[in-house]
């Protein structure tokens, strides 16, 4: 018995030492395929305009403030050490129906010590739209049913009940409401600066709210999205493209909206997608109206160059191979399933968010939940969004820990 007890203690000690060693050796992969991109930092040093970032969450119920840690880590990476005492909160609604509840938009202001560089962070919370539908499953989370499961399985079932319905609901009657929440958020992001924004009461953004054409041309915009949020962002931009590019719709839009459309054609709008799910969420959806015609719309010599919506939409897609709900974006997918008028450029980033463990030579394992939800707190992800790759300002952690494979035509 003493012999067996000694062997057990020795085995336990060896196992703990082995796992502790793996904890200290952070060898998670970070591989980047694409052209160089600058990140947010250069926009802060432009003499004119403000830097504005819109965050769009993914599946699951979220409360306003969900992106606070990400926003503060991003501000720290950009050396923005001053922030507003209070955030602003806009209760989103429609210009045509003020009774419509479309979630909320929370805005935080960050500045550097000299208060000459400014970042406005817009956090969209749209899950209020889907929460009422998920109440149908609330009974399954009650003690009447949950006590019959093991603790781990009960935790997984509650997670499934919270996240699984959202893509289904999005493809149903709530799709238009969620897209309108995104479009309203995008409209507010383009509407003036900090002092111009409302706070508290329900408010809709009209084209008349939008800032002057000079401001629209000088401000710098970016979108950060997670899982289903990436599908929402792309669909929202494609809906804007339909409104501004459809000849029938053009008869209805105002003179100022036409000026806005002209201004957007000169703007670049990067989208940083965490746990990208575009390929999976494309299943069952129709093709965009304009597809597989990127050269005709995005090259200066192209036949439809004057009809583009944006000058360029860089898509930086972060995917952990152990995230069961994440996918890379092949070039063929982008050409066929993304609106050509957005003039997209895709950079794929294969990155281990979750720690990978070797189980005594029996195989490697990583927590798929950690792999799905940990992007917005990973220092390499923050560094890439803040300072990009392939430039003099690239973050040291990215230089040390990431491998960049530049792609060319």
VENWOHU-V847844 format. One record per pair of residues at least 12 apart in sequence whose ideal C-beta (glycine too) atoms are under 10 Angstrom apart, sorted by the first residue. I is the first residue (numbers start at 1). J is the second residue. Records with the same first field share a line. If there is no record, write none. Layout:
BEGIN
I=J, J
END
This chain:
BEGIN
14=360
15=359, 360
18=357, 358, 359, 360
19=357, 358, 359, 360
22=355, 356, 357, 358
23=355, 357
25=355
26=352, 355, 401
27=352, 355, 356, 401
28=320, 351, 352, 353, 354, 355, 356, 366, 378, 380, 401
29=320, 321, 350, 351, 352, 356, 401, 402, 403
30=318, 349, 350, 351, 352, 353, 378, 380, 381, 383, 384, 397, 398, 400, 401, 402, 403, 404
31=321, 348, 349, 350, 351, 352, 402, 403, 404, 405
32=316, 318, 347, 348, 349, 350, 351, 384, 389, 390, 398, 402, 403, 404, 405, 406, 407
33=317, 328, 346, 347, 348, 349, 350, 403, 404, 405, 406, 407
34=314, 315, 316, 317, 345, 346, 347, 348, 349, 389, 390, 404, 405, 406, 407
35=314, 345, 346, 347, 389, 390, 406, 407, 408, 409
36=347, 388, 389, 390, 391, 394, 404, 406
37=270, 272, 314, 316, 345, 347, 384, 385, 387, 388, 389, 390, 391
38=268, 270, 314, 387, 388, 389, 390, 391, 393, 394
39=77, 78, 222, 270, 272, 316, 382, 383, 384, 385, 386, 387, 388, 389, 391, 393, 394, 395, 398
40=52, 53, 74, 77, 78, 119, 220, 222, 224, 270, 272, 385, 386, 387, 388
41=77, 78, 79, 117, 385, 386, 387, 388, 391, 393, 394, 395
42=220, 387, 388, 391, 393
43=78, 117, 119, 219, 220, 221, 222, 268, 270
44=78, 79, 80, 110, 111, 112, 116, 117, 118, 119, 220, 386
45=116, 117, 393
46=117, 218, 219, 220
47=116, 218
48=214, 215, 217, 218, 219, 220
49=118, 193, 214, 215, 216, 217, 218, 219, 220, 221
50=109, 117, 118, 119, 120, 192, 193, 194, 211, 215, 218, 219, 220, 221
51=78, 80, 110, 117, 118, 119, 120, 121, 219, 220, 221, 222
52=107, 118, 119, 120, 121, 122, 188, 189, 190, 193, 219, 220, 221, 222, 223
53=67, 70, 71, 74, 108, 110, 119, 120, 121, 122, 123, 189, 220, 221, 222, 223, 224, 270, 272, 385
54=105, 107, 120, 121, 122, 123, 124, 182, 185, 186, 188, 189, 190, 221, 222, 223, 224, 225, 229, 233, 269, 271
55=67, 70, 71, 74, 105, 106, 121, 122, 123, 124, 125, 185, 222, 223, 224, 225, 226, 229, 272, 376
56=122, 123, 124, 125, 126, 178, 181, 182, 185, 186, 223, 224, 225, 226, 227, 228, 229, 230, 231, 232, 233, 236, 271, 273
57=103, 123, 124, 125, 126, 127, 224, 225, 226, 227, 228, 229, 232, 376
58=127, 163, 166, 167, 225, 226, 227, 228, 229, 230, 231, 232, 274, 275, 277, 325, 372, 373
59=127, 130, 159, 162, 163, 164, 165, 166, 167, 169, 170, 226, 227, 228, 229, 275, 277, 325, 372
60=127, 130, 134, 159, 161, 162, 163, 164, 165, 166, 226, 227, 228, 373
61=125, 127, 128, 130, 131, 134, 162, 163, 166
62=103, 123, 124, 125, 126, 127, 128, 131, 226, 229
63=104, 106, 125, 127, 128
64=87, 89, 103, 104, 105, 106, 123, 124, 125, 128
65=87, 89, 106, 108, 123, 125
66=106, 123, 125, 127, 226, 376
67=106, 108, 121, 122, 123, 124, 125, 224, 226, 376
68=87, 106, 108, 121, 123
69=376, 377
70=121, 123, 224, 226, 274, 375, 376, 377, 378, 381, 382, 385
71=83, 87, 106, 108, 110, 119, 121, 122, 123, 224, 376
72=108, 110, 121
73=376, 377, 378, 379, 381, 382, 383, 385, 386
74=110, 119, 121, 224, 376, 381, 382, 383, 385, 386
75=108, 109, 110, 111, 112, 119, 121, 382, 386
76=110, 382, 386
77=379, 382, 383, 384, 385, 386, 387, 395, 397
78=110, 112, 117, 119, 382, 385, 386, 387
79=112, 113, 117, 386
80=109, 110, 111, 112, 113, 117, 118, 119, 121, 386
81=110, 111, 112, 113
82=109, 110, 111, 112, 113, 114, 115, 117, 118
83=108, 109, 110, 111, 119, 121
84=107, 108, 109, 110, 111, 120, 194
85=109
86=108, 109, 199
87=106, 107, 108, 109, 121, 123, 199
88=105, 106, 107, 108, 109, 120, 122, 188, 194, 197, 198, 199, 200
89=104, 105, 106, 107, 123, 125, 197, 198, 199, 200, 201
90=103, 104, 105, 106, 107, 122, 124, 184, 185, 188, 197, 198, 199, 200, 201, 202, 203, 204, 205
91=103, 104, 105, 128, 198, 199, 200, 201, 202, 203, 204
92=104, 105, 124, 125, 126, 128, 129, 177, 180, 181, 182, 183, 184, 185, 187, 188, 202, 203, 204, 205
93=180, 181, 184, 201, 202, 203, 204, 205
94=177, 180, 181, 183, 184, 202, 204, 205
95=180, 184, 187, 203, 204, 205, 206, 207, 208, 209
96=180, 204
97=180, 204
98=202, 203, 204
99=202
100=129, 177, 180, 181, 184, 202, 204
101=128, 129, 132, 177, 181, 202
102=124, 125, 126, 128, 129, 177, 178, 179, 180, 181, 182, 183, 184, 185, 202, 204
103=124, 125, 126, 127, 128, 129, 130, 131, 177, 178, 180, 181, 182, 184, 185
104=123, 124, 125, 126, 128, 181, 185, 202
105=122, 123, 124, 125, 126, 181, 184, 185, 186, 187, 188, 189, 197, 203, 205
106=121, 122, 123, 124, 125
107=120, 121, 122, 123, 185, 188, 189, 194, 197, 199
108=120, 121, 122, 123, 194
109=121, 193, 194, 195, 197
111=194
118=193, 194
119=220, 222
120=189, 193, 194, 197, 219
121=224
122=185, 186, 188, 189, 197, 221, 223, 224
123=185, 224
124=178, 181, 182, 184, 185, 186, 188, 189, 223, 225, 229, 232, 233
125=181, 185
126=166, 170, 174, 177, 178, 179, 180, 181, 182, 185, 228, 229, 232
127=162, 166, 178, 181, 228
128=177, 181
129=166, 169, 170, 174, 175, 177, 178, 180, 181
130=165, 166, 167, 168, 169, 170, 172, 174, 177, 178, 228
131=162, 166, 169
132=169, 174
133=165, 166, 168, 169, 172, 173, 174
134=161, 162, 163, 164, 165, 166, 169
136=161, 165
137=157, 158, 160, 161, 162, 164, 165
138=161
140=157, 158, 160, 161
141=154, 157, 158, 161, 162
145=157
146=158
155=369
156=369
159=369, 373
163=227, 228, 325, 372, 373
166=178, 227, 228
167=227, 228, 231, 277, 280, 281, 283, 325
169=228
170=228, 231, 232, 235, 281
171=231, 281, 283, 284, 285
175=232, 235, 285
176=239
178=228, 229, 231, 232, 235, 236
179=232, 233, 235, 236, 237, 238, 239, 240
180=204, 236, 239
181=232, 236
182=223, 225, 229, 232, 233, 234, 235, 236, 237, 239, 240
183=205, 236, 237, 239, 240, 243
184=203, 204, 205, 236
185=205, 223, 233, 236
186=205, 221, 223, 233, 236, 237, 240, 269
187=204, 205, 206, 207, 209, 210, 240, 260
188=203, 204, 205, 209, 210
189=205, 210, 219, 221, 222, 223
190=205, 207, 209, 210, 211, 215, 216, 219, 221, 260, 263, 264, 267
191=205, 206, 207, 208, 209, 210, 211, 215, 216
192=209, 210, 211, 212, 215, 219
193=211, 215, 219
196=209, 211, 215
197=209
206=254, 256, 257
207=253, 254, 255, 256, 257, 258, 259, 260
208=254, 256, 257
210=256, 257, 259, 260, 263
211=260, 263
212=259, 263
213=256, 259, 260, 262, 263
214=263
215=263
216=259, 260, 262, 263, 264, 266, 267
217=262, 263, 264, 266, 267
219=267
220=267, 268, 269, 270
221=264, 267, 268, 269, 270, 271, 310
222=268, 269, 270, 271, 272, 314, 316, 385
223=236, 237, 269, 270, 271, 272, 273, 313, 315
224=270, 271, 272, 273, 274, 316, 375, 376, 381, 385
225=271, 272, 273, 274, 275, 276, 277
226=272, 273, 274, 275, 276, 277, 318, 372, 373, 375, 376
227=273, 274, 275, 276, 277, 280, 281, 323, 325, 326, 372, 373, 375
228=275, 277, 280, 281, 325
229=271, 273, 274, 275, 277
230=271, 272, 273, 274, 275, 276, 277, 278, 281, 315, 317, 329
231=273, 276, 277, 278, 280, 281, 282, 285
232=281
233=269, 271, 273, 278, 315
234=271, 273, 278, 281, 282, 288, 313, 315, 337, 338, 339, 342, 344
235=278, 281, 285, 288, 339
237=264, 269, 271, 309, 310, 313, 338, 339, 341, 342, 344
238=288, 289, 290, 309, 338, 339, 341, 342
239=339
240=260, 261, 264, 309, 310, 339, 341, 342
241=261, 264, 288, 289, 290, 307, 308, 309, 310, 339, 340, 341, 342
242=288, 289, 290, 309, 339, 341
243=257, 261, 309
244=257, 258, 260, 261, 262, 264, 265, 307, 309, 341
245=261, 289, 290, 297, 304, 307, 308, 309, 339, 341
246=289
261=307, 309
262=306
264=308, 309, 310, 311
265=305, 306, 307, 308, 309, 310, 311, 341, 343
266=308, 310, 311
267=309, 310, 311, 312, 313
268=310, 311, 312, 313, 314, 343, 345
269=309, 310, 311, 312, 313, 314, 315, 342, 343
270=312, 313, 314, 315, 316, 345, 347, 385, 388
271=313, 314, 315, 316, 317, 342, 344
272=314, 315, 316, 317, 318, 347, 349, 375, 376, 381, 384, 385
273=315, 316, 317, 318, 319, 326, 329, 346, 348, 349, 375
274=316, 317, 318, 319, 320, 323, 326, 349, 351, 353, 372, 373, 374, 375, 376, 378, 381, 385
275=317, 318, 319, 320, 323, 324, 325, 326, 327, 353, 371, 372, 373, 374, 375, 376
276=315, 316, 317, 318, 319, 323, 325, 326, 327, 328, 329, 346, 348, 349, 375
277=317, 319, 323, 325, 326, 327
278=315, 317, 327, 328, 329, 333, 334, 337, 338
279=326, 327, 328, 329, 330, 333, 337
280=325, 326, 327
281=325, 327
282=327, 333, 336, 337, 338
285=337
286=337
287=336, 337, 338, 339
288=336, 337, 338, 339, 340, 341, 342
289=339, 340, 341
290=304, 307, 308, 309, 338, 339, 340, 341, 342
291=334, 335, 336, 337, 338, 339, 340, 341
292=332, 334, 335, 336, 337, 338, 340
293=335, 339, 340, 341
294=308, 334, 335, 338, 339, 340, 341, 342, 343, 344, 345
295=340
296=308, 340, 341
297=309, 339, 340, 341, 342, 343
298=310, 311, 312, 313, 340, 341, 342, 343, 344, 345
299=343
302=340, 343
304=340, 341
305=343
307=340, 341
308=339, 340, 341, 342, 343
309=339, 340, 341, 342, 343
310=339, 341, 342, 343, 344
311=342, 343
312=342, 343, 344, 345
313=338, 339, 341, 342, 343, 344, 345, 346
314=343, 344, 345, 346, 347, 388
315=329, 334, 338, 342, 344, 345, 346, 347, 348
316=329, 345, 346, 347, 348, 349, 381, 384, 385, 388, 389
317=329, 334, 346, 347, 348, 349, 350
318=347, 348, 349, 350, 351, 353, 375, 376, 378, 380, 381, 384, 385
319=348, 349, 350, 351, 353, 371, 375
320=349, 350, 351, 352, 353, 354, 356, 366, 368, 370, 371, 372, 374, 375, 378
321=350, 351, 352, 353, 354, 356, 366, 371
322=352, 353, 354, 355, 356, 364, 365, 366, 367, 368, 370, 371, 372
323=351, 352, 353, 354, 366, 368, 369, 370, 371, 372, 373, 374, 375
324=368, 369, 371, 372
325=368, 371, 372
326=350, 351, 353, 368, 371, 372, 375
327=348
328=346, 348, 349, 350
329=344, 346, 347, 348
330=346, 348
331=346, 348, 407
333=346
334=346
345=407
346=407
347=384, 388, 389, 404, 406, 407
348=405, 407
349=380, 381, 384, 389, 402, 404
350=402, 403
351=371, 375, 378, 380, 381, 384, 401, 402
352=366, 371, 374, 378, 380
353=366, 367, 370, 371, 372, 373, 374, 375, 376, 377, 378, 380, 381
354=366, 367, 368, 369, 370, 371, 372, 373, 374, 378
355=367, 370, 371, 374
356=371
378=397
379=395, 397, 398, 401
380=395, 397, 398, 400, 401, 402
381=398
382=395, 397, 398
383=395, 396, 397, 398, 399, 401, 402
384=397, 398, 402
386=398
387=399
389=402, 404, 406
390=404, 406
END
